[in-house]
Amino acid sequence: MKLYIIGNGFDLYHGLKTSFADFKKFINSIDSSIIDKWQEIISIDLDENWANIEKSFEYVDYYELYDKCSSLLIGYGEDNWRDSYHH
């Protein structure tokens, strides 16, 4: 048996568009307001550094996030409930 450990940079080395800048371009192509909405929920400024995205999870105001997104959650009592809806 072989164990392959692939660290940071493997994807970029192989030309995959997985940098934060690429992710930001992708998000902006879907809905340019998503990053602005995320900025409203966290208390640190995001830049081109992926570490700031990960660090931002520490500063999420989960009550505000729930208030903004609760309409998107599917209730446990719904007829078509699926395990994948568990929030």
TIRO-2110 file (N, C-alpha, C; in Angstrom, 1 decimal):
// TIRO-2110
0.8, -1.2, 0.0, N, 1, A
0.0, 0.0, 0.0, CA, 1, A
0.9, 1.2, 0.0, C, 1, A
0.5, 2.3, -0.8, N, 2, A
1.2, 3.5, -0.8, CA, 2, A
0.3, 4.6, -0.3, C, 2, A
0.9, 5.5, 0.5, N, 3, A
0.2, 6.7, 1.0, CA, 3, A
0.8, 7.9, 0.3, C, 3, A
-0.1, 8.7, -0.3, N, 4, A
0.4, 9.9, -1.0, CA, 4, A
-0.1, 11.1, -0.1, C, 4, A
0.8, 12.0, 0.3, N, 5, A
0.4, 13.2, 1.0, CA, 5, A
0.7, 14.3, 0.1, C, 5, A
-0.4, 15.0, -0.2, N, 6, A
-0.3, 16.2, -1.1, CA, 6, A
-0.6, 17.4, -0.3, C, 6, A
0.4, 18.3, -0.3, N, 7, A
0.3, 19.5, 0.5, CA, 7, A
-0.2, 20.7, -0.4, C, 7, A
-0.1, 21.9, 0.3, N, 8, A
-0.5, 23.1, -0.4, CA, 8, A
0.4, 23.4, -1.6, C, 8, A
-0.2, 23.8, -2.6, N, 9, A
0.5, 24.2, -3.8, CA, 9, A
0.5, 23.1, -4.9, C, 9, A
0.1, 21.9, -4.6, N, 10, A
0.0, 20.8, -5.5, CA, 10, A
-0.9, 21.2, -6.7, C, 10, A
-2.1, 21.7, -6.3, N, 11, A
-3.1, 22.1, -7.3, CA, 11, A
-2.5, 23.2, -8.2, C, 11, A
-2.0, 24.2, -7.6, N, 12, A
-1.4, 25.4, -8.3, CA, 12, A
-0.3, 25.0, -9.3, C, 12, A
0.6, 24.1, -8.7, N, 13, A
1.7, 23.6, -9.5, CA, 13, A
1.2, 22.9, -10.8, C, 13, A
0.1, 22.3, -10.7, N, 14, A
-0.5, 21.5, -11.9, CA, 14, A
-1.4, 22.4, -12.7, C, 14, A
-1.4, 23.7, -12.5, N, 15, A
-2.2, 24.6, -13.3, CA, 15, A
-3.7, 24.7, -13.0, C, 15, A
-4.1, 24.2, -11.9, N, 16, A
-5.5, 24.3, -11.6, CA, 16, A
-5.8, 25.7, -11.1, C, 16, A
-7.0, 26.2, -11.4, N, 17, A
-7.4, 27.5, -11.0, CA, 17, A
-8.1, 27.5, -9.7, C, 17, A
-7.2, 27.3, -8.6, N, 18, A
-7.8, 27.1, -7.3, CA, 18, A
-7.2, 28.2, -6.3, C, 18, A
-6.6, 29.2, -6.8, N, 19, A
-6.2, 30.3, -5.9, CA, 19, A
-7.3, 31.1, -5.4, C, 19, A
-7.1, 31.9, -4.3, N, 20, A
-8.2, 32.7, -3.8, CA, 20, A
-8.7, 33.7, -4.9, C, 20, A
-7.7, 34.2, -5.6, N, 21, A
-8.0, 35.2, -6.7, CA, 21, A
-9.0, 34.5, -7.7, C, 21, A
-8.7, 33.2, -8.1, N, 22, A
-9.6, 32.5, -9.0, CA, 22, A
-11.0, 32.3, -8.4, C, 22, A
-11.0, 31.9, -7.1, N, 23, A
-12.2, 31.7, -6.4, CA, 23, A
-13.1, 33.0, -6.4, C, 23, A
-12.4, 34.1, -6.1, N, 24, A
-13.1, 35.4, -6.0, CA, 24, A
-13.7, 35.7, -7.4, C, 24, A
-12.9, 35.5, -8.5, N, 25, A
-13.4, 35.7, -9.9, CA, 25, A
-14.6, 34.9, -10.1, C, 25, A
-14.6, 33.6, -9.7, N, 26, A
-15.7, 32.7, -9.9, CA, 26, A
-17.0, 33.2, -9.1, C, 26, A
-16.8, 33.6, -7.9, N, 27, A
-17.9, 34.1, -7.1, CA, 27, A
-18.5, 35.3, -7.7, C, 27, A
-17.6, 36.2, -8.1, N, 28, A
-18.1, 37.5, -8.8, CA, 28, A
-18.8, 37.2, -10.0, C, 28, A
-18.4, 36.1, -10.8, N, 29, A
-19.2, 35.8, -12.0, CA, 29, A
-20.6, 35.3, -11.7, C, 29, A
-20.8, 34.7, -10.6, N, 30, A
-22.1, 34.2, -10.2, CA, 30, A
-23.0, 35.3, -9.6, C, 30, A
-22.4, 36.0, -8.6, N, 31, A
-23.1, 37.1, -8.0, CA, 31, A
-22.1, 38.0, -7.3, C, 31, A
-21.9, 39.1, -7.8, N, 32, A
-20.8, 40.0, -7.3, CA, 32, A
-21.1, 40.6, -5.9, C, 32, A
-22.3, 40.4, -5.4, N, 33, A
-22.6, 40.9, -4.1, CA, 33, A
-22.3, 39.9, -3.0, C, 33, A
-21.9, 38.7, -3.3, N, 34, A
-21.7, 37.7, -2.3, CA, 34, A
-20.5, 38.1, -1.4, C, 34, A
-19.4, 38.5, -1.9, N, 35, A
-18.3, 38.9, -1.1, CA, 35, A
-18.6, 40.1, -0.3, C, 35, A
-19.4, 41.1, -0.8, N, 36, A
-19.8, 42.2, 0.0, CA, 36, A
-20.7, 41.7, 1.2, C, 36, A
-21.6, 40.8, 0.9, N, 37, A
-22.4, 40.3, 2.0, CA, 37, A
-21.6, 39.6, 3.1, C, 37, A
-20.6, 38.8, 2.6, N, 38, A
-19.7, 38.2, 3.6, CA, 38, A
-19.0, 39.2, 4.5, C, 38, A
-18.5, 40.3, 3.8, N, 39, A
-17.8, 41.3, 4.6, CA, 39, A
-18.7, 41.9, 5.7, C, 39, A
-20.1, 42.0, 5.4, N, 40, A
-21.0, 42.5, 6.4, CA, 40, A
-21.1, 41.6, 7.6, C, 40, A
-20.8, 40.3, 7.5, N, 41, A
-21.0, 39.4, 8.6, CA, 41, A
-19.7, 39.2, 9.4, C, 41, A
-18.6, 39.4, 8.8, N, 42, A
-17.3, 39.3, 9.5, CA, 42, A
-16.7, 40.6, 9.9, C, 42, A
-15.7, 40.6, 10.7, N, 43, A
-15.2, 41.9, 11.2, CA, 43, A
-13.8, 42.2, 10.8, C, 43, A
-13.3, 41.4, 9.8, N, 44, A
-11.9, 41.6, 9.3, CA, 44, A
-12.0, 41.9, 7.8, C, 44, A
-11.1, 42.6, 7.3, N, 45, A
-11.1, 42.9, 5.9, CA, 45, A
-10.5, 41.8, 5.0, C, 45, A
-11.1, 41.4, 4.0, N, 46, A
-10.6, 40.3, 3.1, CA, 46, A
-9.8, 41.0, 2.0, C, 46, A
-8.7, 40.3, 1.7, N, 47, A
-7.9, 40.7, 0.6, CA, 47, A
-7.6, 39.5, -0.3, C, 47, A
-6.6, 39.5, -1.0, N, 48, A
-6.2, 38.4, -1.9, CA, 48, A
-5.6, 37.2, -1.2, C, 48, A
-5.6, 37.2, 0.2, N, 49, A
-4.9, 36.2, 1.0, CA, 49, A
-5.9, 35.2, 1.5, C, 49, A
-5.8, 33.9, 1.0, N, 50, A
-6.7, 32.9, 1.4, CA, 50, A
-6.8, 32.7, 2.9, C, 50, A
-5.7, 32.9, 3.6, N, 51, A
-5.6, 32.8, 5.1, CA, 51, A
-6.6, 33.7, 5.7, C, 51, A
-6.9, 34.9, 5.1, N, 52, A
-7.9, 35.8, 5.7, CA, 52, A
-9.3, 35.2, 5.5, C, 52, A
-9.6, 34.5, 4.5, N, 53, A
-10.9, 33.8, 4.3, CA, 53, A
-11.0, 32.8, 5.5, C, 53, A
-10.0, 32.0, 5.7, N, 54, A
-10.1, 31.0, 6.8, CA, 54, A
-10.2, 31.7, 8.1, C, 54, A
-9.4, 32.7, 8.3, N, 55, A
-9.4, 33.5, 9.6, CA, 55, A
-10.8, 34.1, 9.8, C, 55, A
-11.5, 34.5, 8.7, N, 56, A
-12.7, 35.2, 8.9, CA, 56, A
-13.8, 34.4, 9.6, C, 56, A
-13.7, 33.0, 9.5, N, 57, A
-14.7, 32.2, 10.1, CA, 57, A
-14.7, 32.4, 11.6, C, 57, A
-13.5, 32.8, 12.2, N, 58, A
-13.4, 33.0, 13.6, CA, 58, A
-14.3, 34.2, 14.0, C, 58, A
-14.5, 35.2, 13.1, N, 59, A
-15.2, 36.4, 13.4, CA, 59, A
-16.6, 36.5, 12.9, C, 59, A
-17.2, 35.4, 12.6, N, 60, A
-18.6, 35.4, 12.1, CA, 60, A
-19.5, 35.7, 13.2, C, 60, A
-20.4, 36.6, 13.0, N, 61, A
-21.5, 36.8, 13.9, CA, 61, A
-22.6, 35.8, 13.5, C, 61, A
-22.7, 34.7, 14.2, N, 62, A
-23.6, 33.6, 13.8, CA, 62, A
-25.1, 34.0, 13.9, C, 62, A
-25.4, 34.9, 14.8, N, 63, A
-26.8, 35.3, 15.0, CA, 63, A
-27.2, 36.2, 13.8, C, 63, A
-26.3, 37.0, 13.3, N, 64, A
-26.5, 37.9, 12.1, CA, 64, A
-26.6, 37.0, 10.9, C, 64, A
-25.7, 36.0, 10.8, N, 65, A
-25.7, 35.1, 9.7, CA, 65, A
-27.0, 34.3, 9.6, C, 65, A
-27.5, 33.8, 10.8, N, 66, A
-28.8, 33.1, 10.8, CA, 66, A
-29.9, 34.0, 10.4, C, 66, A
-29.9, 35.3, 10.9, N, 67, A
-31.0, 36.2, 10.5, CA, 67, A
-31.0, 36.5, 9.0, C, 67, A
-29.8, 36.6, 8.4, N, 68, A
-29.8, 36.9, 7.0, CA, 68, A
-30.1, 35.7, 6.1, C, 68, A
-29.9, 34.4, 6.7, N, 69, A
-30.0, 33.2, 5.8, CA, 69, A
-31.1, 32.3, 6.3, C, 69, A
-31.8, 32.6, 7.3, N, 70, A
-32.8, 31.6, 7.9, CA, 70, A
-33.9, 31.3, 6.8, C, 70, A
-34.2, 32.2, 6.0, N, 71, A
-35.2, 32.0, 5.0, CA, 71, A
-34.8, 30.9, 4.0, C, 71, A
-33.5, 30.6, 3.9, N, 72, A
-33.0, 29.6, 3.0, CA, 72, A
-32.9, 28.2, 3.6, C, 72, A
-33.1, 28.1, 4.9, N, 73, A
-33.0, 26.9, 5.6, CA, 73, A
-34.4, 26.1, 5.5, C, 73, A
-34.3, 24.8, 5.3, N, 74, A
-35.5, 24.0, 5.2, CA, 74, A
-35.8, 23.4, 6.5, C, 74, A
-37.0, 23.6, 7.0, N, 75, A
-37.3, 23.1, 8.4, CA, 75, A
-37.4, 21.6, 8.5, C, 75, A
-37.1, 21.2, 9.7, N, 76, A
-37.1, 19.7, 10.0, CA, 76, A
-38.4, 19.1, 9.8, C, 76, A
-39.5, 19.8, 9.9, N, 77, A
-40.8, 19.2, 9.7, CA, 77, A
-41.4, 19.2, 8.3, C, 77, A
-40.5, 19.6, 7.3, N, 78, A
-41.0, 19.6, 5.9, CA, 78, A
-41.2, 18.2, 5.4, C, 78, A
-42.2, 18.1, 4.5, N, 79, A
-42.6, 16.8, 4.0, CA, 79, A
-41.5, 16.2, 3.2, C, 79, A
-40.7, 17.0, 2.5, N, 80, A
-39.7, 16.4, 1.6, CA, 80, A
-38.3, 16.5, 2.3, C, 80, A
-38.3, 16.4, 3.6, N, 81, A
-37.0, 16.5, 4.3, CA, 81, A
-36.0, 15.5, 3.9, C, 81, A
-34.7, 15.9, 3.8, N, 82, A
-33.6, 15.0, 3.4, CA, 82, A
-32.5, 15.2, 4.4, C, 82, A
-31.7, 14.2, 4.7, N, 83, A
-30.6, 14.3, 5.6, CA, 83, A
-29.6, 15.4, 5.2, C, 83, A
-29.5, 15.6, 3.9, N, 84, A
-28.6, 16.6, 3.4, CA, 84, A
-29.0, 18.1, 3.8, C, 84, A
-30.3, 18.2, 4.2, N, 85, A
-30.8, 19.6, 4.6, CA, 85, A
-30.4, 19.9, 6.1, C, 85, A
-29.8, 19.0, 6.8, N, 86, A
-29.5, 19.2, 8.2, CA, 86, A
-28.6, 20.4, 8.3, C, 86, A
-28.9, 21.3, 9.1, N, 87, A
-28.1, 22.5, 9.3, CA, 87, A
-27.8, 22.6, 10.7, C, 87, A
END
